[in-house]
Every structure is written in structure tokens, then in C-alpha cells.
């Protein structure tokens, strides 16, 4: 089973157009990617702890992809 939120994080870290869309409107970009309301809230709230937890529990090497897209 794949984690759609982790897929979104990977997409933002590998696709400049997706990152641009996210930076313009994070909620719309997340919804367009297919995230559910709970995961859209994680993105909207910039819940880095939850994103980190999910990335770390995902199979494969996604730990280094963590949250490079959040604005400071």
C-alpha cells in the first residue's frame, strides 16, 4: 500500500512545476494531486512532524525528501 502524502512529497521534490503549483496554492495543489481532506490539512498546517513520520515509515529512500517545499 502506498502513502499518497509521501508520493506528494516526492513529487514536490522532483517536479519543479508541481512545486511551483504548491507554492502558489498548497491546498489546491494537494487536492489536485488526489490527497484526502486529512492529508490536505497536514499540508496546510505544515505539520512537519506528521510528514516526517510518514516519510520515515514509507518503504524506499524517501527520508531525504522531507519537507524541502515549506516556506519559512
N, C-alpha and C positions, 0 to 999 in steps of 0.2 A: 504494500500500500504506500503510495507516495503522499507527501505532505504538500499541499498546494501552496501554502505560505512559504515553505522552503523553496519551492520551484520559483515563486515570485522573487524572492531574494536573489536567487541565482540569475534570473532573467535581468534584474536591475543591475547586477554586477557584470553582465556580459553583453548587454544590448544598450548602446548609448541612446537610441530612440526611446526605448522603454523607460530609461532613467529620466530622460527629458520630460516625457509624459507624466511620470510620477512626480517630478519636481514641480510641474505646473499644477497638478491636481491629484494628490495622493489617493484620495478616496475614489475618484472616478477611475484612475488607472488600475487600482486594486480590483474594483468591481468589474471593469472590462476584462481583466485577466481571469476572472472567474472565482475570486475569493468570496467566501460566505461572509455574512454580516459580522460574525465574531472575529474573523481574521482581518476584516477591514478595520474594525475597531482597534485591533492590535497595531496595525499600520498607522492609523490616525493618531493614536495615543503615543506613538513612538515607544512602544513597550519593548525596549531592547532586551530586557531580561527574558521575556517570553520568546522573542525571536531567537535569542542565543540558545535557550533551552531546546527549542525545536530544531535548530540547525545542528546542535551537538548530538541530538538523538537520531538524526537522519542518517541513513546509510550513505557511504561515499564520503568524499572530502569536500564538505561544504562549510566546515568550521571557519575557514579563512575568508569566506564570502560574507561574513556577518556585517550587516548594517553600515556599509560604506555610503549609503544613499541618504541618510538622515541629515537634515540641515542642523547646523549648530546654533 
